[in-house]
Structures are given as C-alpha cells and as structure tokens.
Amino acid sequence: MRVLDAEIAAARAASRKRLARLREKQRRDRARLDACVLAILRSKLRPADLASVEAEALAQLDAEAAERSRRARAARQQRAAS
C-alpha cells in the first residue's frame, strides 16, 4: 500500500508542476497579448483620447483596490467578532 501511496503522491506532484507551468505560460501569453493590444491602441488613439482612457483605467483600478480593502476589512472584523 505504501508503494501505491508514493506513486499517487508522485503523480500529484508532477501534475501540480505541469499545471503551474501551464498557468505561467498562460499568464505570459496574456501579458504579451495585453502589451500588443495596448501598443495598437496607443498608435490609433489621439493623445486626448489616450489620456481619457488612462484616467478611466486608473479610476477603475482605484475602485477595485478600495473594494478589495473593504472586503478584507470586513473579513477581519468578522474573524475578530467570532
């Protein structure tokens, strides 16, 4: 039975490594695509439009950060209360 457990553990470890490599490749591919899209948008947008889009993106990122902070604060309060 121990041999079987060792084989199962080895297969799981190999699978985790393979999934990690695939996720990293997917992340790199997505970053490359995003960079390409951004370069195309920058070349096609007028400077005023680009500034507007950048301001909107910054506002969205700030809102997302505030929401994450709110959720983390609520989770901390909930853990402290229980």
Beta strands, then each sheet from edge to edge (+ up, - down):
end
